[in-house]
């Protein structure tokens, strides 16, 4: 049995992890915590860029625009 926390490091988990970072960002944005939201959006963007996930890049870019406006 493997620890589920270690599974997050597996490449197959990257796209979902990118989405999780994005939702964490929106959760903070809804709570009015813009700086924390920006951090999660930037992490999601960087992760999506690293693995070439086009949809993730687009979604993170849109999210970052929401924080700056």
FENVEN-V926936 format. One record per pair of residues at least 6 apart in sequence whose ideal C-beta (glycine too) atoms are under 7 Angstrom apart, sorted by the first residue. I is the first residue (numbers start at 1). J is the second residue. D is the distance in Angstrom with one decimal. If there is no record, write none. Layout:
# FENVEN-V926936
i=I j=J d=D
i=I j=J d=D
This chain:
# FENVEN-V926936
i=7 j=13 d=6.1
i=8 j=17 d=6.1
i=14 j=47 d=6.4
i=14 j=51 d=5.1
i=15 j=53 d=5.6
i=15 j=56 d=6.6
i=17 j=47 d=6.6
i=18 j=44 d=5.1
i=18 j=47 d=4.7
i=18 j=48 d=5.0
i=18 j=53 d=6.1
i=18 j=56 d=4.5
i=21 j=40 d=5.1
i=21 j=43 d=4.9
i=21 j=44 d=3.8
i=21 j=47 d=6.6
i=22 j=41 d=6.8
i=22 j=44 d=4.5
i=22 j=59 d=6.0
i=22 j=60 d=6.2
i=22 j=63 d=6.1
i=24 j=40 d=4.5
i=25 j=37 d=4.6
i=25 j=40 d=3.3
i=25 j=41 d=4.4
i=25 j=44 d=6.6
i=25 j=63 d=5.8
i=26 j=63 d=7.0
i=28 j=36 d=4.2
i=28 j=37 d=4.0
i=28 j=40 d=6.4
i=29 j=37 d=3.9
i=29 j=66 d=6.7
i=29 j=67 d=6.6
i=34 j=67 d=5.5
i=37 j=67 d=5.5
i=38 j=64 d=6.9
i=38 j=67 d=4.7
i=41 j=60 d=5.5
i=41 j=63 d=4.4
i=41 j=64 d=4.9
i=41 j=67 d=6.4
i=44 j=56 d=6.6
i=44 j=60 d=4.4
i=45 j=57 d=6.4
i=45 j=60 d=3.7
i=45 j=61 d=6.7
i=45 j=64 d=6.7
i=48 j=56 d=3.1
i=48 j=57 d=4.6
i=48 j=60 d=5.8
i=49 j=57 d=6.0
